[in-house]
């Protein structure tokens, strides 16, 4: 028996939606998720990149400069944008 779970290519942010994959239940409790090979390869690549990434000098500068708490405080005062994805794409 063959089950085709792959669908059209989706942006990476949609890869993580639980309703995209079949869920296995045991006694009514969700226990596991079945992931198709293409999605597994994407997840594996993302996790590998996260675990093996080199520290970036910009991160250290921002952290040690003392500016980071000021930026966080300023960002928390801003109202969220309704079109944040569009605005981010335009950058």
C-alpha positions as CSV (number, residue, x, y, z in Angstrom):
1,X,0.0,0.0,0.0
2,X,1.3,3.5,-0.9
3,X,0.1,6.7,0.7
4,X,1.1,10.0,-1.0
5,X,1.2,12.7,1.7
6,X,3.1,15.3,-0.3
7,X,1.2,18.3,-1.5
8,X,2.2,21.5,-3.3
9,X,5.3,23.2,-2.1
10,X,4.6,25.4,0.8
11,X,6.5,28.2,2.5
12,X,8.7,27.1,5.4
13,X,6.5,28.7,8.0
14,X,3.6,26.5,6.9
15,X,5.7,23.3,7.3
16,X,5.1,23.3,11.1
17,X,1.3,23.2,11.1
18,X,0.1,20.1,12.9
19,X,-3.0,19.7,10.7
20,X,-0.7,19.2,7.7
21,X,0.3,15.7,9.0
22,X,-1.7,12.6,10.2
23,X,-1.7,12.2,14.0
24,X,-1.5,8.8,15.7
25,X,-3.7,8.5,18.8
26,X,-3.5,6.1,21.7
27,X,-6.4,5.9,24.1
28,X,-7.7,9.2,22.7
29,X,-4.3,11.0,23.3
30,X,-2.1,12.3,20.5
31,X,1.1,10.3,20.6
32,X,2.9,10.7,17.3
33,X,2.8,12.5,13.9
34,X,3.5,10.8,10.5
35,X,5.7,12.9,8.4
36,X,6.3,12.4,4.6
37,X,9.9,12.0,3.4
38,X,10.0,15.5,1.7
39,X,8.8,17.3,4.9
40,X,11.2,15.2,7.0
41,X,14.1,16.3,4.8
42,X,13.1,19.9,5.2
43,X,12.8,19.6,9.0
44,X,16.1,17.7,9.1
45,X,17.9,20.5,7.1
46,X,16.5,23.2,9.3
47,X,17.4,21.5,12.5
48,X,20.9,20.6,11.3
49,X,21.5,24.3,10.3
50,X,20.3,25.4,13.7
51,X,22.4,23.0,15.7
52,X,25.6,23.5,13.6
53,X,25.4,27.2,12.9
54,X,28.4,29.4,13.7
55,X,28.0,32.2,16.2
56,X,27.6,35.5,14.5
57,X,29.7,38.5,15.6
58,X,26.7,40.8,15.2
59,X,24.8,38.8,17.9
60,X,27.6,39.1,20.4
61,X,28.0,42.8,19.7
62,X,24.3,43.4,20.2
63,X,24.2,41.3,23.4
64,X,27.3,42.8,25.0
65,X,26.7,46.4,24.1
66,X,23.8,46.8,26.4
67,X,21.6,48.0,23.6
68,X,19.5,44.9,23.4
69,X,17.3,45.6,26.4
70,X,16.6,49.1,25.0
71,X,15.6,47.6,21.6
72,X,13.3,45.1,23.3
73,X,11.6,47.8,25.4
74,X,11.1,50.0,22.3
75,X,9.8,47.0,20.3
76,X,7.3,46.2,23.0
77,X,5.9,49.7,22.9
78,X,5.1,49.4,19.1
79,X,1.7,48.2,17.9
80,X,1.9,45.0,15.8
81,X,1.5,45.4,12.1
82,X,-1.5,43.8,10.4
83,X,0.6,43.2,7.3
84,X,3.9,42.1,8.9
85,X,4.6,39.4,6.2
86,X,4.2,41.9,3.4
87,X,6.3,44.5,5.2
88,X,9.0,41.9,5.8
89,X,9.0,40.9,2.2
90,X,9.4,44.5,1.1
91,X,12.7,44.8,3.1
